[in-house]
Amino acid sequence: MNEKENVLIENFREYYQLGLEAFKREKFNSAATLFFKAIAALCDLYILRKEGIIPSSHAQRFRLLEDKYHDIYRIVDRDFPFYQDSYTNKLDREAALLLKEDAESIKKTLGV
């Protein structure tokens, strides 16, 4: 495992752990944001392992996933609006839980 992979794994763990803490405190907007950031770190890890690069933006990440990795793209495409909504709306437990479960699913796929 190289240094970039280690950084992405550590970032995932940090975001996920903080997401769990926010979720337990019923801070669902913060939890959703952190779980989505955990998902993004895992997607970047996946792309790094498959393509040898780390996407520089959400747009590049989505393009690569949509073009080549449809299963993960479908998850991220469904989850991104929750992340966007977390800035202007109050998210509920169910939205945060969906993102948590998706982070766990991608984590399992990657064997992290």
C-alpha positions as CSV (number, residue, x, y, z in Angstrom):
1,M,0.0,0.0,0.0
2,N,1.4,3.4,-0.9
3,E,1.2,6.7,0.9
4,K,-1.7,8.1,-1.0
5,E,-3.8,4.9,-0.3
6,N,-2.9,5.3,3.4
7,V,-4.0,8.9,3.5
8,L,-7.3,8.1,1.8
9,I,-7.9,5.2,4.2
10,E,-7.1,7.4,7.2
11,N,-9.4,10.1,5.9
12,F,-12.2,7.6,5.4
13,R,-11.8,6.3,9.0
14,E,-11.7,9.9,10.4
15,Y,-14.8,11.0,8.5
16,Y,-16.7,7.7,9.3
17,Q,-15.9,7.8,13.0
18,L,-16.9,11.4,13.3
19,G,-20.0,10.6,11.4
20,L,-20.9,7.9,13.8
21,E,-20.4,10.3,16.7
22,A,-22.6,12.9,15.1
23,F,-25.2,10.3,14.3
24,K,-25.3,9.1,17.9
25,R,-25.8,12.7,19.0
26,E,-28.7,13.1,16.5
27,K,-26.8,15.7,14.5
28,F,-28.0,14.3,11.2
29,N,-26.8,17.0,8.9
30,S,-23.2,16.7,10.2
31,A,-23.5,12.9,10.1
32,A,-24.7,12.9,6.5
33,T,-21.9,15.3,5.5
34,L,-19.3,13.2,7.2
35,F,-20.6,9.9,5.8
36,F,-20.6,11.4,2.3
37,K,-17.0,12.6,2.7
38,A,-16.2,9.0,3.9
39,I,-17.8,7.7,0.7
40,A,-15.9,10.2,-1.4
41,A,-12.6,9.1,0.2
42,L,-13.4,5.5,-0.6
43,C,-14.4,6.3,-4.1
44,D,-11.0,8.1,-4.5
45,L,-9.3,5.0,-3.1
46,Y,-11.1,2.8,-5.6
47,I,-10.2,5.0,-8.5
48,L,-6.6,5.3,-7.3
49,R,-6.3,1.5,-7.2
50,K,-8.0,1.1,-10.6
51,E,-6.7,4.1,-12.5
52,G,-3.6,5.2,-10.7
53,I,-5.0,8.7,-10.1
54,I,-6.9,10.6,-7.4
55,P,-9.8,12.7,-8.9
56,S,-9.3,16.5,-8.4
57,S,-13.0,17.3,-8.0
58,H,-16.5,15.8,-7.5
59,A,-17.1,16.3,-11.2
60,Q,-14.0,14.2,-12.2
61,R,-14.9,11.6,-9.6
62,F,-18.4,11.2,-10.9
63,R,-17.3,11.1,-14.6
64,L,-14.8,8.3,-13.9
65,L,-17.3,6.3,-11.8
66,E,-20.1,6.8,-14.4
67,D,-17.9,5.9,-17.3
68,K,-16.3,2.8,-15.8
69,Y,-17.6,1.7,-12.4
70,H,-21.4,1.8,-12.6
71,D,-22.2,0.0,-9.3
72,I,-20.3,2.5,-7.2
73,Y,-21.6,5.4,-9.4
74,R,-25.2,4.5,-8.7
75,I,-24.6,4.7,-5.0
76,V,-22.7,8.0,-5.1
77,D,-25.2,9.5,-7.6
78,R,-28.1,8.7,-5.3
79,D,-26.2,10.0,-2.2
80,F,-24.8,13.3,-3.5
81,P,-28.1,15.2,-3.3
82,F,-28.3,14.4,0.4
83,Y,-24.8,15.9,0.8
84,Q,-25.9,19.0,-1.1
85,D,-29.1,19.3,0.8
86,S,-27.2,19.2,4.1
87,Y,-26.2,22.8,3.5
88,T,-29.7,24.2,3.2
89,N,-32.1,21.7,4.8
90,K,-32.5,19.7,7.9
91,L,-31.8,16.1,7.2
92,D,-33.5,13.3,9.1
93,R,-32.2,10.1,10.7
94,E,-33.1,8.0,7.6
95,A,-31.0,10.1,5.2
96,A,-28.0,9.9,7.5
97,L,-28.5,6.2,8.0
98,L,-28.6,5.6,4.2
99,L,-25.3,7.4,3.8
100,K,-23.8,5.4,6.7
101,E,-24.9,2.1,5.2
102,D,-23.6,3.1,1.8
103,A,-20.2,4.0,3.3
104,E,-20.2,0.6,4.9
105,S,-21.1,-1.2,1.7
106,I,-18.3,0.5,-0.3
107,K,-15.9,-0.2,2.5
108,K,-16.7,-3.8,2.3
109,T,-16.4,-3.9,-1.5
110,L,-12.9,-2.4,-1.1
111,G,-11.9,-4.6,1.8
112,V,-10.8,-1.6,3.9
